[in-house]
Every structure is written in structure tokens, then in C-alpha cells.
Amino acid sequence: MELIELTEYTSKHFSRDHIPQSLIDKLKQDYPKQIEINLKYTQTHDVWQLTAKGWIGHIPLTPNWQIILHPKVPLANLFGMLEYVYNFKTFKFLLGLTNSQSLAGFYSELAFILAQGILNLYRKGFYRNYISKTNQTSYIRGRLNVQKTLQKPWIIQPICDYQDYSSDIPDNQILTWTIYCITRSGLCSERVLPTVRKAHRTLQGLVSLQPFKAADCLGRKYHRLNEDYQPLHAICHFFLEHTAPSHKFGDRTMLPFLVDMARLYEQFVAAWLQRNPPQGFLFQSQYLIKIGQNRSFRIDLMLCNRDTGKVKAVLDTKYKIPNKAADSDIYQMISYAKATKCHHAFLVYPTDLKERLDIKIDDIQVRSLTFSLNENLNQAGQAFLYSLMELKP
């Protein structure tokens, strides 16, 4: 098997004859956001230049060709970001998981935890609930559906509406769909795969296979009878958030697993700040501003006075490393500040800019700040807060 390994924002060169043109075409068509492809001409031979564009994960092009996209962020900090974004810190079963040496190893271990959790639920008994059904029955069950029965008078068995106490409910269907996607990822290690397949077979006979989105794992109601599902649904959310959608069962041998690092950085910074606000303040994230004519925009973060709710500053995260802030980003922050009637706006980067931003336009101050990913995340967060509150009048 041919394995191409790339790291975020770095390029690698391959002989033009080394990678089949059909695979290059597939990459250009299906993964233009993840990989930039250029053909470079030299005096001796032509080469493909492949550049990872800020995504990490696994792309199975064919059974014989796969691409691994590595993060530039230290793995320990990547796992720390994931813990914050997916609220994994509240679950003690992740202790020691960040010792994995690769994203694939982390994926495998997390899949193993989910599979073990499913098998534990099976031993205790899956949560069941009543669901409405309309079927032919050998006897009157529930309520006779007179209309449908009269429409088919040649059918001897009555058609009834009834309640069935079943495990084939969304709580279990989410687990089934997620473990199904994991079996097709191609990322599970040989040690983990048998347990994942066992969990899949256990669910197959009891729960129907229904597609679910990551959002379906959020906002669910938990109580004494199904509280064991909450941490498992959190893991499902992680997997479904980054697994390519599959509209047809069996349309691909393996499913891609890709993490948008810009989106993850944005979510992480918001989650960390919301859990660690400065005294007397709070952070609001993804605040919707309507500007008329059915137009609107969302502000990444707002620093607000806890008592009055007044906006003190607007912040926007940028997972990129330019020499200086882009003019378009500056104009964007001025618009945000004017829309919220505040006087301070901050562009947040993972590393220091070579040309630090600190300008004032009318009564709005626009500055750059750093929430670093190259050191301990909590220390980086505290340093960020110190700088933020120091600059804020």
C-alpha cells in the first residue's frame, strides 16, 4: 500500500510518474480544501507538489493509496483541544488517552472506548422506549386502524396502530450509525478492530441502521434510565463531526476522517475562554447580528460585562500565520465593533505576527493577540487573558 504523509502547511514533491493521474484528478475534485496540488516543471523531470492546507486526518483514495495529514500542533495539545471542544474532560475514561503517538492511535483508542461502552450497555440491557407502529397483526393490538383495514378488505389480518417497547430508538441508532462509520474508516488498529466489529454485530440484530449527523448527538435529554448514554453520544459527536457523509450504504470501501483545524481552533478558544472568563466578565460565542435585507453575520466571540451585558470587545480567531493582519480582517473587525457599539476589537492567532497589529480607526482600536498552541494550553490561555485584560481600558 502506498502511503503519502503530509503535515499542515508544508509541501512535498513526488515524481509525476509516481502518482497516477487518476488519483491526482480525484484529489482535485474531492479534496480541494484539504490539499493544494501544483505541477512543477524542472530540467530533469516534472514533479507534483502537494501541500496540506490546514486539515488533518485520513483520506483513503483507493485500497492501495492513502493519505495521512499530520497536525503541526503538538499531539498532546491537539488532544487537549479536542477534550475541550467535545467536553471530554468531564469523562474520566479518557485519562491516559493523550499518550497516543498519532492521531490514528487516538482514533483507535477512542473507538475502542466507544465499542466497550456499547458492549457494557448490552450486558446491562439497552435502553428501550415505546415507539408508535402501524402493522398487520395476528390479533387486535392497540387500536384497529379502520381506514387502512377497509382499504384492503382482502387482507384477513387486521391493521393496527400500537405502541411497541423497543430498543430500536434514536439513542441506540446513533451508536449503531457511528460504530458502522468507524468500521469503514480504515483507521482502527488490528488490536481494536475485533472489539469494534463485535459491538457492531451486537447492535445489528437489535437496532436498525439509520443515518445521523453530529448535531443529532447534541441537546439530547438524559435521565436515570439512559444517563450511561451521555458520554457515548459525546464520542459519537466527535466521530460524526469529522467523518465524511455517506448517503448510500456501501458506496465507499472506507470513509475519510478529516478535522478542519481552523474550525477546531475557533471552537477550542471559545470553549476555553467561556470556562475561564476574567472576573466580572463573560464570553458569548457565535453571536448573530442581523443587518437587514435578510443578511446577517456571526461574531466569533464577545467579551461582555457580566452584570450589565454591555459588550466590551469583539474577538475573531484566525488559524493562519501571516506576516501581518489582512486588510479584509481589519475591516471585518471594525464592522463587528460598530455593530455591537464597542470600541475594542481583537484578531486572535495561534502564533505571534511578525508585524503586530495595533491601529485606531475613529474610536475603534484593532489589535492582534496570540492564543498559542505550542505550549501548555492552560498556561497559553492565562497568558492570553492577561494580555486581553491589560489592553482593554
Secondary structure, DSSP 8 states (H G I E B T S, - for coil): -EEEEEEBT-EEEEETTTS-HHHHHHHHHH-TTTEEEEEEE-SS-EEEEEEE-SEEEEEEEETTEEEEEE-SS-HHHHHHHHHHHTTGGG-GGGTTGGG-SSHHHHHHHHHHHHHHHHHHHHHH----EEEEEEEE-SS--SEE-HHHHHH-TT--S-EEEEEEEES-SHHHHHHHHHHHHHHTSS-S-TTTHHHHHHHHHHHHTTS------GGGGSS----TTTTTHHHHHHHHHHHHHHB---SSTTS-SS--EEEEHHHHHHHHHHHHHHHS--TTEEEEEEEEEEEETTEEEEEEEEEEETTT--EEEEEEE-----SS--HHHHHHHHHHHHHHT-SEEEEEESS--SS--EEEETTEEEEEEE--SSS-HHHHHHHHHHHHHHH--
